[in-house]
Amino acid sequence: MLHLDRVGVRLGSFTLSADWQAAAGERLAVIGPSGGGKSTLLMAIAGFVALAEGRVLWQGRDLGPMAPGERPVSILFQDQNLFPHLTLRENLGLGLSPRLRLGPRDRERIEAALERVGLSGLGDARPGRLSGGQQGRAALARALLRARPILLLDEPFAALGPALKSEMLTLVAEIAAETQATVLMVTHDPEDTRRFAGRTVLVAEGLAQPPRETEALFADPPPALRHYLGT
């Protein structure tokens, strides 16, 4: 279980608070106005933003003393965070060994991950040769190799067209089901929210609200969500 225990973040005049739980293996959407704190919420869980108060717990363990790389977390950003000077195979290898000290079993796992996301045969390509959809698949393959139980998605597919984005969300859902990862996905698209997540976190006015059933949230949106949606 992921537990945000009376979490508080302060960045200058900006504050964000959260106090709720998500079950292991659950898929949550995170939605709300720009600048409301959606990315900050993910960065706090990942350890890139310090907490002013409270704790982030995973399975009862306080993640506070742990550096970002030590946490049971993988995070995907919109730019996919692929290194342009490395091959696709090497970029994936970083998910297993930051120094790329890879043994035969590691290389087998990399090839299997490439095949799983539809990139078999592209291991020697560099990111600049890949389409946006292929780069997204590569980032997912690296997350698959890391096999961390918490997967955070900060709009990694926002630049893709509707059909390709839908394909990528389906792939994320499949990988999450295979790995039993808890997934938090930031999105600005209500339809993505409905397709992907059984519950949704609304982030607005300095509060990451407790998750609500997605359909119920959109059927009876609070004022902040109505304003965001323009309804």
N, C-alpha and C positions, 0 to 999 in steps of 0.2 A: 504493500500500500504506500502511495505517495501522500504525505501529510504536510501541508503548509500550516504550521502551528503558530498562529498569531504573528505571521510574517509582516515586517515593515521595512520598506526601502525609502531612503531619502537621498535625492540627488539634487543639491541646491534647494530651490523652492518646490521641487516636484516630490510628491510622496505617493507611495502605493502600498496598500495593505491587502492581505489575503489570509483567510483562515478556513480551510476546507480540506477534504480528502478526495483522492481518486483511487479506485481499485486497481490492483495489478491486472494488466491486460486490457484496461479500459481505453477507449479512444475518446478524447475530448477535443472539441473545437474551442478556440479562443477568439472572440470577436469584439469589436468596439471601435470607437472613433480613433483616427490617427492622433498620435501623441498621448493616448490615454494610458499607455503602460503595458501593452501586450508583449512587446519585445523585452521590456524590462523584466516582466514576470518570468519569461523563459531564461533570461540571462541570470536572474537570481537563483533559479533552480540549478542551472548549470555551474554556478559559482563564479561567473564573470562580474557579477555585481554584488557587493557586500551588503549584508543585512544590517539594518539599524537595530532591529529587534526580532525576536522570534527564532524559529528553527525550521529548516527543511529536513524532513525525515523520510527515509526509505526503509520500509519493513522494520520500522522502529529505531533505525540507526540515524543519528544526527550527522548530516553531511557537512555541517559547518566547518569542522577542522580539515576537511579534505580539499586538496587543490582541484581545479576543474578537470584535469586529466585523470584524476584518481576516482572521480565520481562515477556512479553507474549510469552515465548519461551520454547519449550521442545527440548532437544538434546539427541540423541542416539549415543553412542560410540561403537567401535568394541567389547569391553568387556562387553557390555550391562549394566554395572553398577548395577548389581543385588547383594544384600547383601547375602552372603552365609549362615549366621546364621539365616536368616529370612525365613519364608515360602513364597511361591509364592503369597499367598493372602496378607501377610504382606508387601511384596515388592510392590505390587500394591497399597496397602493402603497408602504408603508413597506419592503417587501421589496426594492423597486427603488431608492428614494430616501428616506433618513431625513428629508429636508425636504419630501418630496412634490412635488418639482420633476419633473413627469411630462410627457413629450411624447406626441404621438399614437401612436407605436409602443409606448410603455409602456402606454398605455390599452388598446390592442389586446391586448397580452399579458395584462393583468389580466382582460379580458372572456373571453379564451380559457381562462385558468386557472379562472375561475368556472365556465365551461361544463364543463371537464374534470372537476371534482369535483362536478358536479350542483347548482351554486348559481346557474345562469344566471337573471337577472332579480331577484336579491336584492342587487345591488351597492349600492343606496341604503339598505339596512337597517342598523340598528345591532346590535351583538352581543346586546343584551338581548332582541331580538325573535327570536333564533335558538334552536333547540333545541340540546341538547348535541351531537347528531350533526352538526348543521349547523356549529356552532362548530369541531368537530374537522375538518370538511371545509375550513373557511375557513383554519385554521392550516396544513393540508396544502397548500392552494393557495398560501399565502405561501411555504412552503418550496419548492414547485415553481417559483415565480417567482425565488427566490434562486438556485436551481440550484447549490447548493454540493455538493461531492462527498462530504461526510460528513453524514449525517442522524442525529441523536441524539433518541431518543424516551424521555422520562421519564414513563412511564405516562400518556400523554395521554388514553387511552380507558378508564381504570380505572372511571370513574363510569357508563359506559354499560352497558346490558343486554347479555346474551350475543349476541343476533342482530345488534344494531347494532355491537357491538365487532368481531364477525367480519367484518362488511361493511367497517368501517374498516381492519382489518388487510389485507383483500384489496386495498383501494385503495392503502394504503401500499406493498404489494408491487408493484402495477402501476406506481406512480410511481417506485419505486426501480429497477425494471427499465428504465423509459423513460429515466431520467436516469443509470443506472449508478452510483447512489450507494452508498457503504458505509453500512450502517444498523446501529446498536446500539440495541436496544429493551429497556428495563427493564420487567419484568413480574413479577407474583407468581403467574401462572397457568401451570401446566405445559402445559396444552393449547394456550394461545397460543404457548408456546415451541415445541412440536412442529409446530404449523401454520406458523409464520412463519420459523423459523431452522434452517438446516442445522447450525450449530454454536452452542454455548451457553457463556457465561462464567459460572462459579459464583463469586460474591463472598461470602466468609465468613472470619471469623477474621483479618481484616486483609490478606487476599490476594484480588486479582482473578485467579483461576486462568487459565491458558492455555485458549483455547476447545477444547472437545471436541465430537465428533459428538453431536448432540442425542439421538438414539435410544440410542446407546451410553452416554451419561451417565445417562439415566434407567433403562436396563436394569441398570446396575451403579453405583448412586450412591455417592459417597464418604460418610463418616459425617456430614459437615456437611449435605449435601443430604438424607440420610435423616432426620436430625433435623428439618430444615425441613419436609419433606413429611409428617412424622409416620408414617413407615413403618419 
